[in-house]
């Protein structure tokens, strides 16, 4: 008797138009909407890669700030940087570029 009552209750719930509508709506949101599970997984992967990229650029900014400070405060370092990076030279000097392999 209890099993029949349970089956009747389940049939009433399943045949209810509001329950059916809710289940269809939930299924649609879960799989096909722009905020679906698949989109969330993709967004999490994107966020993770962007966080790594952010950390890399923050580190690079700090090293560049330190280098700029060093170049602004030390005249010899500025001259060395100009000679190495931009191949600048004084009048009458010859520059030989040596490529290491």
N, C-alpha and C positions, 0 to 999 in steps of 0.2 A: 504494500500500500504506500509506503514512504517513497519507494522508487517511482511509482506512477505520479505521485504528487510532484516530485522533483522534476520529472520529465514534462509535466504540464506547465510548471513554472518556467522552465527553460524555454519551452515552445512559446509561451506568452512573451517572454523577453525577446526572443529572436524574431518573432513576428511583429514586434512593436516598431512602428515606422520611425520613431525617434532614435531608437537604438541602432537601427539599420543606417539611418542617416549619419549618426555619430561615427559608426564604424567606417563607413565610406569616407567621411571627412578626415578621420584620423589616418586612414590608409593613404589618402591623397597627400596629406601633409607630411607623413613619414617618408614617403618614397618619391614623390613627384614635385613637390613645392620647391621654391628657391631656397628654403631653409631646411632642406631634407637632411637626412643622415649623411648622405654622400657628400653634400656640399660642406657640411660641418667637418668631416674628415679632411677634405681638401683644404679647407680654411685653416685647420690646425697645422697641417703640414706647411702651408704658406707662412703662417705666423712663426713657426719654429725656424724656418730658413731665414726669415727677415730678422728675427732676434739674433741669430748668429752673425748676419751681415751687419747689424747695428753694433754688436760688440766689436767686430773687426774695425769698423770705421771710428768708433770711439777711441780704440787703442791707437789707430793711425793718427787721429787728430792730436792726441796727447804727445806722441813722438814728434809730430810736426811742430807743435807749440814749443816743445823743448828745443828743437833744432833752431827755430826762428829766434828764440830767446838767446841761444848760444851765438848765433850769427850777429845779432844786434849788439851784444855785449863784448864780443871778442873780435878785434880787427883781423888778427891772423887767421882765425877760422873763416871769416868772411872772404878773405883773399883766397884761401885754400879752396873754399866752396866754388868761388867764381872760376878759378883756374880748372878745377876738375869737372864741373858741370857744364860750363859755358865756354870752355877752352879759351879763356881770356889770357892775354899776355901783356907784358910790358914792352915798350918800344925797344927794338933791337934784340928781342929774345926769339928763339926758335922753339917750337913745341914738337915733341916726338910722341906720338900716340902708340902705346904698347898694348896690344890686345893679348890677354892671357887666355889660354885654352884649357 
